[in-house]
């Protein structure tokens, strides 16, 4: 067992990082080599106290990885294990808690699904907070020596649990949903003999003796996100009881939506499929009188549910609203009834997208599919895949196999010395496209140019002005390695890449990047003889004209493939080519981007960093605790995004395309943390992009989002709530 004190631990981590950043030779540093690739037992000695120092020490254990498998805190003075301490640290196989433990924070060991065996909570333990051990699926036994308060979903989805032992005669406070997602009939509850009667009637503990009976109450005004355009609840009419529903009725062209409806009823209600005879029905139909392709109406009465949409997409949107009605107040997994009501709804903006970044930290293919399902619940209709950057190339290009052979594997991301590898085959991306289409989500691929292309230059040095080999980048930030606009191979390369992407992704859009092209912007071209010659040939005097030359050629190619180009707006773009879509993303420069879009009669997506960068911490001290200086983007800031940005109706009609939330992954190293960073802010963004201003209220949103975040925690999904 390695015994590492706080000071030497920090030293051990920092010193090899200097080497990694310079050499990218993780396994050759002598001090580090002893620990790499080995399951380690870490006995964390030294004084661990004080919230801020404590959090940083745990963040080091969690993210600056040494493949530790056993975390033994038995010889520490640690009293507080902070919020998110070891969040989604899948490597941990064993945990020993400190003897003077006072509290374990929210999601401290969320999804640490390798921890197995018994957990012993000393008598000093005052609280185990919300979702602290949610989805620790291999835990088998919990022992509480004292009177420990157990928070909401604290041990939810710990499906391997077989025994819980308590010493307290008076039942400790325990949330009724603390053990949700577990078959408690298979779990033995051991308590003092004279206390058994008290436990049998105590909140939370009573669920071990009899199946819990919670009434899922549906109050439509208090649960729907995004908020619909029109909602009428008929309190004097009979509700629909799901036990009376006998099936789903839909035409062949709505066969996908029929399957979705049956899944919702089967998972969310007490409906029993296969009942014979007359009864209430869920009816799905098209209604071409509706004005918007995503519009729908939803009517509920005692005879059933009728959802109509102008298109299948509209019907699907109605089903997502129906699912939220079934969630109700979030206290139970299954709905028994919903009230009579009528909803008429349609979106404010055409595209509501979330962007994920599998470059900095790779996202497993199946996890991408899971994310599509979750975002569709809030009526997002586009998944933006950032597939290329300085740190990796993640998409198979058959013309250039070297891109994934050399460009998809590295060791290190800033101070996280982990191996990060992986790529998506074209067949996988086609499968993702088909899967996402079932949820009416289009997949928009993004490559990068002229900057953020170090991984490509690493594979093909002739793409850059210097024509010299470079390593893939191991840190965040901006590189001066740019594609050379005077190099013919650049256009051959991009033509071939875009041709293959256009074949794989049927969405009408391809994103070309365009941001952060060096420091100073485009400065790398100043010392390039070929670029100077091209300037002279074309009569250019400024580097931005070279960028326009490059983009003009690439955009022409993309448009010839039937695609609409998108790119991040920078002030170096003096004009926006006809038919393109730009993104307003830079903090404080949204109005500048809007003015450029209006001036050039272009479409614009709004994702200003101060509202839409969901990888930023939601509050101070939150994940990611260590970053490159990210500002805080609160839930309220995201909610208060105005897609129109105070502009008139002409801008909304002619220029505004939609909203986008970004999840750059420099500091997001697990799928669970993607969800944690995204939600509930993504839900707030969804409402900003869908609901008209008159129907929006932040105070009411906080009420409506609560049962939905409870539902996510019940299903084992990380969500940033306190």
Secondary structure, 3 states (H helix, E strand, C coil): CEEECHHHHHHHHHHHHHHHHHHCCHHHCHHHHCCCCCCEEEEECCCCCCHHHHHHHHHHHHHCCCCEEEEECCCCCCCEECCCCCCCCCCCCEEECCCCCCEECCCCCCCCCCCCEEEEECCCCCEECCCCCCCCCCEEEEEECCCCEECCCCCCCCCCCCEEEECCCCCCCECCCCCCCCCHHHCEEECCHHHHHHHHHCCCHHHHCCCCCCCCCCCHHHCCCCCCCEEEECCCCCCEEHHHEEEEECCHHHHHHHHHHHHHHHHHECCCCCCCCCCEEEEEEECCCCCCCCCEEEEEECCEEEEEECCHHHHHHHHHHHHHHHHCCCCCCCECEECCEEEEECCCCCEEEEEEECCCCCCCHHHHHHHHHHHHCCCCCEEEEECEECCEECECCHHHCHHHHHHCEEEEECCEEEEEECCECHHHHHHHHHHHHHCCCEEEEEEEECCCCHHHHHHCHHHECCCCCCCCCCCCCCCCCCECCCCHHHHHHHHHHHHHHHHHCCCCEEEEECCCCCCCCCHHHHHCHHHHHHHHHHCCCCHHHHHHHHHHHHHHHHHHCCCEEEEECCCCCCCCCCCCEEEECCCCCHHHHHHHHHHCCCEEEECCHHHHECCCCCCCCCCCCCCCCCCCCCHHHHHCCCCCCCCCHHHHHHCEEEEEEEECCCCCCCHHHHHHHHCCHHHHHHHHHHCCHHHCCHHHHHHHHHHHHHHHHHCCCCCCCC
